[in-house]
Amino acid sequence: MPIYRLDAIDRRILAAYERFLTETLLRLPGVSDIRSNFAIQTVKAHGPLPLARTEG
């Protein structure tokens, strides 16, 4: 399995995001769990989605 290295800027951004989650969002009433996902490569190139039109 490959090991991915994050540079210093990415680590700082992720650390700030983690602090925001734990120190702000998780302390709100009614919030008990937060899940995040990050893409490690481009998921969608710029441009419209290739959606088929439906008659309705």
Secondary structure, 3 states (H helix, E strand, C coil): CCCCCCCHHHHHHHHHHHHHHHHCHHHCCCCCCCCCCCCCCCCCCCCCCCCCCCCC
